Amino acid sequence: MSDLSGLYQELILDHSRRRLGDGELAEPHATHHELNPTCGDEITMGIRLDASGTAIEAIGWTGDGCSISMASASALTELAAGADLDRVRQLVDAFRTMMRSQGAGEADEELLGDAIAFHGVSKYVMRVKCAMLAWVALEACVAAARAGTRGEPDSHPSTTQE
């Protein structure tokens, strides 16, 4: 195992233990529930926008699943908290591109921060949905908040195409 690969594994394990943002958000503007029916990972994400409606003032989530899905939600929380919605779109797009890379190429470490650690996960097709779960939930929350709907959680399995 390369030193970088080991560092990334430690980063994922650290985020899975710390779970930044873990906890239900009070008075969210939008929430969304995602389920990975393949492995049972699930997450409910909530966001509250700032007064201008252009940035994430607060983000929180609850979930249960493997270390990859929980660590990914934690890394996402760290990046998205306080970010404007255009930046959030860039983050989600960059992460999705990285997860579709099957481990090839270089991802934007400056943009993705700790989420860069999931680049190696993209080699394992069955784990991509685990890593993407929170990102898809955040994407749905942003869409609901922009549309002025709450996007209440549901119990439908994810239809995420990764």
FIKOLZA-1660 file (N, C-alpha, C; in steps of 0.1 Angstrom, whole numbers, plus 5000, padded with zeros to 4 digits):
% residues 162
   i   px   py   pz ch aa at
   1 5009 4988 5000  A  M  N
   1 5000 5000 5000  A  M CA
   1 5009 5012 5000  A  M  C
   2 5006 5022 4992  A  S  N
   2 5014 5034 4991  A  S CA
   2 5011 5043 5003  A  S  C
   3 5020 5052 5006  A  D  N
   3 5018 5061 5018  A  D CA
   3 5006 5069 5016  A  D  C
   4 5003 5074 5004  A  L  N
   4 4992 5082 5001  A  L CA
   4 4979 5074 5003  A  L  C
   5 4979 5062 4998  A  S  N
   5 4967 5053 5000  A  S CA
   5 4964 5051 5015  A  S  C
   6 4974 5048 5023  A  G  N
   6 4973 5047 5037  A  G CA
   6 4968 5059 5044  A  G  C
   7 4973 5071 5040  A  L  N
   7 4968 5084 5045  A  L CA
   7 4953 5086 5042  A  L  C
   8 4949 5082 5030  A  Y  N
   8 4935 5084 5026  A  Y CA
   8 4926 5075 5034  A  Y  C
   9 4931 5062 5036  A  Q  N
   9 4923 5053 5044  A  Q CA
   9 4922 5058 5059  A  Q  C
  10 4932 5064 5064  A  E  N
  10 4931 5070 5078  A  E CA
  10 4922 5081 5078  A  E  C
  11 4922 5090 5067  A  L  N
  11 4913 5101 5067  A  L CA
  11 4899 5097 5067  A  L  C
  12 4896 5086 5059  A  I  N
  12 4882 5081 5058  A  I CA
  12 4878 5075 5072  A  I  C
  13 4887 5068 5078  A  L  N
  13 4884 5063 5092  A  L CA
  13 4882 5074 5102  A  L  C
  14 4890 5084 5101  A  D  N
  14 4889 5095 5110  A  D CA
  14 4875 5102 5109  A  D  C
  15 4871 5105 5096  A  H  N
  15 4858 5111 5094  A  H CA
  15 4847 5102 5098  A  H  C
  16 4848 5089 5097  A  S  N
  16 4838 5080 5101  A  S CA
  16 4836 5080 5116  A  S  C
  17 4847 5082 5123  A  R  N
  17 4846 5083 5138  A  R CA
  17 4841 5097 5142  A  R  C
  18 4846 5108 5136  A  R  N
  18 4842 5121 5141  A  R CA
  18 4828 5125 5136  A  R  C
  19 4824 5121 5124  A  R  N
  19 4811 5123 5119  A  R CA
  19 4806 5138 5120  A  R  C
  20 4814 5147 5114  A  L  N
  20 4810 5161 5114  A  L CA
  20 4796 5163 5109  A  L  C
  21 4788 5171 5115  A  G  N
  21 4775 5174 5111  A  G CA
  21 4764 5163 5115  A  G  C
  22 4769 5153 5121  A  D  N
  22 4759 5142 5125  A  D CA
  22 4750 5147 5136  A  D  C
  23 4737 5147 5132  A  G  N
  23 4727 5152 5142  A  G CA
  23 4716 5159 5134  A  G  C
  24 4704 5158 5138  A  E  N
  24 4693 5164 5131  A  E CA
  24 4694 5179 5132  A  E  C
  25 4692 5186 5121  A  L  N
  25 4692 5200 5120  A  L CA
  25 4679 5206 5125  A  L  C
  26 4680 5216 5134  A  A  N
  26 4668 5223 5138  A  A CA
  26 4663 5233 5127  A  A  C
  27 4651 5233 5125  A  E  N
  27 4644 5242 5115  A  E CA
  27 4651 5243 5101  A  E  C
  28 4652 5231 5095  A  P  N
  28 4658 5231 5082  A  P CA
  28 4649 5238 5071  A  P  C
  29 4655 5243 5061  A  H  N
  29 4647 5248 5049  A  H CA
  29 4644 5237 5040  A  H  C
  30 4652 5226 5040  A  A  N
  30 4649 5215 5032  A  A CA
  30 4656 5202 5038  A  A  C
  31 4650 5191 5036  A  T  N
  31 4655 5178 5041  A  T CA
  31 4653 5168 5029  A  T  C
  32 4662 5158 5030  A  H  N
  32 4660 5147 5020  A  H CA
  32 4666 5134 5025  A  H  C
  33 4659 5123 5023  A  H  N
  33 4663 5110 5027  A  H CA
  33 4668 5102 5015  A  H  C
  34 4679 5096 5017  A  E  N
  34 4685 5087 5006  A  E CA
  34 4688 5073 5012  A  E  C
  35 4685 5063 5005  A  L  N
  35 4687 5049 5009  A  L CA
  35 4695 5042 4998  A  L  C
  36 4705 5035 5001  A  N  N
  36 4712 5026 4992  A  N CA
  36 4706 5012 4994  A  N  C
  37 4697 5007 4986  A  P  N
  37 4690 4994 4989  A  P CA
  37 4700 4983 4987  A  P  C
  38 4711 4985 4981  A  T  N
  38 4721 4974 4979  A  T CA
  38 4727 4970 4992  A  T  C
  39 4730 4979 5000  A  C  N
  39 4737 4976 5013  A  C CA
  39 4730 4981 5025  A  C  C
  40 4720 4989 5024  A  G  N
  40 4712 4994 5035  A  G CA
  40 4717 5007 5041  A  G  C
  41 4727 5013 5036  A  D  N
  41 4731 5026 5040  A  D CA
  41 4720 5036 5038  A  D  C
  42 4718 5045 5048  A  E  N
  42 4708 5055 5046  A  E CA
  42 4713 5068 5053  A  E  C
  43 4707 5079 5048  A  I  N
  43 4711 5092 5054  A  I CA
  43 4699 5101 5051  A  I  C
  44 4697 5110 5061  A  T  N
  44 4687 5121 5060  A  T CA
  44 4695 5134 5062  A  T  C
  45 4695 5142 5052  A  M  N
  45 4703 5154 5052  A  M CA
  45 4693 5166 5053  A  M  C
  46 4697 5176 5061  A  G  N
  46 4690 5188 5062  A  G CA
  46 4699 5200 5060  A  G  C
  47 4693 5211 5054  A  I  N
  47 4701 5223 5053  A  I CA
  47 4692 5235 5056  A  I  C
  48 4699 5245 5061  A  R  N
  48 4692 5258 5064  A  R CA
  48 4700 5269 5056  A  R  C
  49 4694 5277 5048  A  L  N
  49 4700 5287 5041  A  L CA
  49 4702 5300 5049  A  L  C
  50 4711 5308 5044  A  D  N
  50 4713 5321 5051  A  D CA
  50 4702 5330 5047  A  D  C
  51 4702 5342 5053  A  A  N
  51 4691 5352 5050  A  A CA
  51 4689 5355 5035  A  A  C
  52 4700 5355 5028  A  S  N
  52 4699 5359 5014  A  S CA
  52 4694 5347 5005  A  S  C
  53 4694 5335 5011  A  G  N
  53 4690 5323 5004  A  G CA
  53 4701 5318 4994  A  G  C
  54 4713 5323 4995  A  T  N
  54 4723 5319 4985  A  T CA
  54 4734 5311 4991  A  T  C
  55 4734 5308 5003  A  A  N
  55 4745 5300 5010  A  A CA
  55 4739 5291 5021  A  A  C
  56 4746 5280 5023  A  I  N
  56 4742 5271 5034  A  I CA
  56 4747 5277 5047  A  I  C
  57 4737 5280 5055  A  E  N
  57 4740 5286 5069  A  E CA
  57 4744 5274 5078  A  E  C
  58 4736 5263 5077  A  A  N
  58 4738 5252 5086  A  A CA
  58 4734 5239 5078  A  A  C
  59 4741 5228 5082  A  I  N
  59 4739 5215 5075  A  I CA
  59 4740 5205 5086  A  I  C
  60 4731 5195 5086  A  G  N
  60 4731 5184 5095  A  G CA
  60 4726 5171 5089  A  G  C
  61 4729 5160 5094  A  W  N
  61 4725 5148 5089  A  W CA
  61 4724 5137 5099  A  W  C
  62 4716 5127 5097  A  T  N
  62 4715 5115 5105  A  T CA
  62 4716 5104 5095  A  T  C
  63 4722 5093 5100  A  G  N
  63 4724 5082 5091  A  G CA
  63 4729 5070 5098  A  G  C
  64 4729 5059 5090  A  D  N
  64 4735 5046 5095  A  D CA
  64 4740 5039 5082  A  D  C
  65 4752 5034 5084  A  G  N
  65 4758 5027 5073  A  G CA
  65 4773 5024 5075  A  G  C
  66 4779 5021 5064  A  C  N
  66 4793 5017 5064  A  C CA
  66 4802 5029 5067  A  C  C
  67 4814 5027 5070  A  S  N
  67 4824 5038 5073  A  S CA
  67 4825 5047 5061  A  S  C
  68 4824 5042 5049  A  I  N
  68 4826 5050 5037  A  I CA
  68 4814 5060 5036  A  I  C
  69 4802 5055 5038  A  S  N
  69 4790 5065 5036  A  S CA
  69 4790 5075 5047  A  S  C
  70 4794 5071 5059  A  M  N
  70 4793 5080 5071  A  M CA
  70 4805 5090 5070  A  M  C
  71 4817 5085 5065  A  A  N
  71 4828 5094 5064  A  A CA
  71 4826 5104 5052  A  A  C
  72 4820 5100 5042  A  S  N
  72 4817 5108 5031  A  S CA
  72 4807 5120 5035  A  S  C
  73 4797 5116 5043  A  A  N
  73 4788 5127 5048  A  A CA
  73 4795 5137 5057  A  A  C
  74 4805 5132 5065  A  S  N
  74 4813 5141 5073  A  S CA
  74 4821 5150 5065  A  S  C
  75 4828 5144 5055  A  A  N
  75 4837 5153 5047  A  A CA
  75 4829 5163 5039  A  A  C
  76 4817 5159 5034  A  L  N
  76 4808 5168 5027  A  L CA
  76 4804 5179 5036  A  L  C
  77 4800 5176 5048  A  T  N
  77 4796 5186 5058  A  T CA
  77 4807 5197 5060  A  T  C
  78 4819 5192 5061  A  E  N
  78 4830 5202 5063  A  E CA
  78 4832 5211 5052  A  E  C
  79 4829 5206 5039  A  L  N
  79 4831 5214 5027  A  L CA
  79 4819 5224 5025  A  L  C
  80 4807 5219 5028  A  A  N
  80 4795 5226 5024  A  A CA
  80 4790 5236 5034  A  A  C
  81 4794 5235 5047  A  A  N
  81 4789 5244 5057  A  A CA
  81 4795 5258 5054  A  A  C
  82 4785 5267 5052  A  G  N
  82 4789 5281 5049  A  G CA
  82 4792 5284 5035  A  G  C
  83 4791 5274 5026  A  A  N
  83 4794 5276 5012  A  A CA
  83 4782 5282 5005  A  A  C
  84 4785 5290 4994  A  D  N
  84 4774 5295 4986  A  D CA
  84 4769 5283 4977  A  D  C
  85 4757 5284 4973  A  L  N
  85 4750 5273 4965  A  L CA
  85 4757 5270 4952  A  L  C
  86 4763 5280 4946  A  D  N
  86 4771 5278 4934  A  D CA
  86 4783 5269 4937  A  D  C
  87 4790 5272 4948  A  R  N
  87 4801 5264 4952  A  R CA
  87 4797 5250 4955  A  R  C
  88 4786 5248 4962  A  V  N
  88 4780 5235 4965  A  V CA
  88 4778 5227 4952  A  V  C
  89 4773 5233 4942  A  R  N
  89 4771 5227 4929  A  R CA
  89 4785 5222 4923  A  R  C
  90 4795 5231 4924  A  Q  N
  90 4808 5227 4920  A  Q CA
  90 4814 5215 4927  A  Q  C
  91 4811 5215 4940  A  L  N
  91 4816 5204 4949  A  L CA
  91 4810 5191 4945  A  L  C
  92 4797 5191 4944  A  V  N
  92 4789 5179 4940  A  V CA
  92 4794 5174 4926  A  V  C
  93 4795 5183 4917  A  D  N
  93 4799 5179 4903  A  D CA
  93 4813 5173 4903  A  D  C
  94 4822 5179 4911  A  A  N
  94 4836 5175 4911  A  A CA
  94 4837 5161 4918  A  A  C
  95 4829 5159 4929  A  F  N
  95 4829 5146 4936  A  F CA
  95 4823 5135 4927  A  F  C
  96 4812 5139 4920  A  R  N
  96 4806 5129 4912  A  R CA
  96 4815 5125 4900  A  R  C
  97 4822 5134 4894  A  T  N
  97 4832 5131 4884  A  T CA
  97 4843 5122 4889  A  T  C
  98 4848 5126 4901  A  M  N
  98 4858 5117 4907  A  M CA
  98 4853 5103 4910  A  M  C
  99 4841 5102 4914  A  M  N
  99 4836 5088 4917  A  M CA
  99 4833 5080 4905  A  M  C
 100 4831 5087 4894  A  R  N
 100 4829 5080 4881  A  R CA
 100 4842 5077 4874  A  R  C
 101 4853 5081 4880  A  S  N
 101 4866 5080 4873  A  S CA
 101 4872 5066 4874  A  S  C
 102 4867 5057 4882  A  Q  N
 102 4872 5044 4885  A  Q CA
 102 4887 5044 4889  A  Q  C
 103 4891 5055 4896  A  G  N
 103 4904 5056 4901  A  G CA
 103 4914 5063 4892  A  G  C
 104 4910 5066 4880  A  A  N
 104 4919 5072 4870  A  A CA
 104 4919 5087 4871  A  A  C
 105 4930 5092 4866  A  G  N
 105 4931 5107 4866  A  G CA
 105 4934 5113 4880  A  G  C
 106 4934 5126 4880  A  E  N
 106 4937 5134 4892  A  E CA
 106 4924 5142 4895  A  E  C
 107 4920 5142 4907  A  A  N
 107 4909 5150 4912  A  A CA
 107 4914 5163 4918  A  A  C
 108 4905 5172 4918  A  D  N
 108 4909 5186 4923  A  D CA
 108 4910 5186 4938  A  D  C
 109 4922 5184 4944  A  E  N
 109 4923 5183 4958  A  E CA
 109 4920 5196 4965  A  E  C
 110 4924 5207 4959  A  E  N
 110 4921 5220 4964  A  E CA
 110 4906 5223 4966  A  E  C
 111 4898 5219 4956  A  L  N
 111 4884 5220 4957  A  L CA
 111 4877 5210 4967  A  L  C
 112 4882 5198 4966  A  L  N
 112 4875 5187 4973  A  L CA
 112 4880 5185 4988  A  L  C
 113 4891 5191 4991  A  G  N
 113 4896 5189 5005  A  G CA
 113 4897 5175 5009  A  G  C
 114 4893 5171 5021  A  D  N
 114 4893 5158 5026  A  D CA
 114 4886 5148 5017  A  D  C
 115 4876 5152 5010  A  A  N
 115 4868 5143 5001  A  A CA
 115 4877 5137 4990  A  A  C
 116 4889 5142 4988  A  I  N
 116 4898 5136 4979  A  I CA
 116 4902 5122 4983  A  I  C
 117 4901 5119 4995  A  A  N
 117 4904 5105 5000  A  A CA
 117 4895 5094 4994  A  A  C
 118 4884 5098 4989  A  F  N
 118 4875 5088 4983  A  F CA
 118 4878 5085 4968  A  F  C
 119 4889 5091 4963  A  H  N
 119 4893 5088 4949  A  H CA
 119 4895 5073 4947  A  H  C
 120 4902 5067 4957  A  G  N
 120 4904 5053 4956  A  G CA
 120 4892 5044 4957  A  G  C
 121 4882 5049 4963  A  V  N
 121 4869 5042 4965  A  V CA
 121 4862 5040 4951  A  V  C
 122 4865 5050 4942  A  S  N
 122 4859 5050 4929  A  S CA
 122 4863 5037 4921  A  S  C
 123 4873 5030 4925  A  K  N
 123 4877 5018 4918  A  K CA
 123 4867 5006 4921  A  K  C
 124 4859 5008 4931  A  Y  N
 124 4850 4997 4936  A  Y CA
 124 4836 5001 4933  A  Y  C
 125 4830 4996 4922  A  V  N
 125 4817 5000 4918  A  V CA
 125 4806 4999 4929  A  V  C
 126 4807 4988 4937  A  M  N
 126 4797 4986 4947  A  M CA
 126 4798 4996 4959  A  M  C
 127 4809 5003 4960  A  R  N
 127 4811 5013 4970  A  R CA
 127 4809 5027 4966  A  R  C
 128 4807 5030 4953  A  V  N
 128 4805 5043 4948  A  V CA
 128 4792 5049 4953  A  V  C
 129 4781 5041 4954  A  K  N
 129 4769 5046 4959  A  K CA
 129 4770 5049 4974  A  K  C
 130 4778 5042 4981  A  C  N
 130 4780 5044 4995  A  C CA
 130 4786 5058 4997  A  C  C
 131 4796 5061 4989  A  A  N
 131 4803 5074 4990  A  A CA
 131 4794 5086 4985  A  A  C
 132 4785 5083 4975  A  M  N
 132 4777 5093 4969  A  M CA
 132 4764 5097 4977  A  M  C
 133 4760 5088 4986  A  L  N
 133 4748 5089 4993  A  L CA
 133 4745 5103 4998  A  L  C
 134 4754 5109 5006  A  A  N
 134 4752 5122 5012  A  A CA
 134 4752 5133 5002  A  A  C
 135 4760 5131 4992  A  W  N
 135 4762 5142 4981  A  W CA
 135 4749 5143 4973  A  W  C
 136 4742 5131 4970  A  V  N
 136 4730 5131 4963  A  V CA
 136 4719 5137 4972  A  V  C
 137 4719 5134 4985  A  A  N
 137 4709 5140 4994  A  A CA
 137 4711 5155 4995  A  A  C
 138 4723 5160 4996  A  L  N
 138 4726 5174 4996  A  L CA
 138 4721 5181 4983  A  L  C
 139 4724 5175 4972  A  E  N
 139 4719 5180 4959  A  E CA
 139 4704 5182 4959  A  E  C
 140 4697 5172 4964  A  A  N
 140 4682 5172 4965  A  A CA
 140 4678 5183 4975  A  A  C
 141 4685 5185 4986  A  C  N
 141 4681 5195 4995  A  C CA
 141 4683 5209 4989  A  C  C
 142 4693 5211 4982  A  V  N
 142 4696 5224 4975  A  V CA
 142 4685 5227 4965  A  V  C
 143 4681 5217 4957  A  A  N
 143 4671 5219 4947  A  A CA
 143 4658 5222 4954  A  A  C
 144 4654 5215 4965  A  A  N
 144 4642 5218 4972  A  A CA
 144 4642 5232 4978  A  A  C
 145 4653 5236 4984  A  A  N
 145 4654 5249 4990  A  A CA
 145 4653 5260 4980  A  A  C
 146 4659 5258 4968  A  R  N
 146 4658 5268 4957  A  R CA
 146 4644 5269 4952  A  R  C
 147 4637 5258 4952  A  A  N
 147 4623 5258 4947  A  A CA
 147 4613 5262 4957  A  A  C
 148 4618 5264 4970  A  G  N
 148 4609 5269 4980  A  G CA
 148 4601 5258 4987  A  G  C
 149 4605 5245 4984  A  T  N
 149 4598 5234 4990  A  T CA
 149 4607 5228 5001  A  T  C
 150 4601 5221 5010  A  R  N
 150 4609 5215 5021  A  R CA
 150 4616 5202 5018  A  R  C
 151 4611 5195 5007  A  G  N
 151 4617 5183 5003  A  G CA
 151 4617 5173 5014  A  G  C
 152 4606 5171 5021  A  E  N
 152 4605 5163 5033  A  E CA
 152 4611 5149 5030  A  E  C
 153 4617 5142 5040  A  P  N
 153 4622 5129 5039  A  P CA
 153 4611 5119 5034  A  P  C
 154 4615 5109 5027  A  D  N
 154 4605 5099 5023  A  D CA
 154 4612 5085 5025  A  D  C
 155 4605 5075 5023  A  S  N
 155 4610 5062 5025  A  S CA
 155 4613 5055 5012  A  S  C
 156 4613 5062 5001  A  H  N
 156 4616 5056 4988  A  H CA
 156 4631 5053 4986  A  H  C
 157 4634 5041 4981  A  P  N
 157 4648 5038 4978  A  P CA
 157 4654 5049 4968  A  P  C
 158 4666 5050 4969  A  S  N
 158 4673 5060 4961  A  S CA
 158 4672 5056 4946  A  S  C
 159 4670 5065 4938  A  T  N
 159 4671 5062 4923  A  T CA
 159 4683 5069 4917  A  T  C
 160 4693 5071 4926  A  T  N
 160 4705 5077 4922  A  T CA
 160 4712 5069 4911  A  T  C
 161 4716 5075 4901  A  Q  N
 161 4724 5069 4890  A  Q CA
 161 4738 5074 4891  A  Q  C
 162 4747 5065 4895  A  E  N
 162 4761 5069 4895  A  E CA
 162 4769 5061 4886  A  E  C
% end
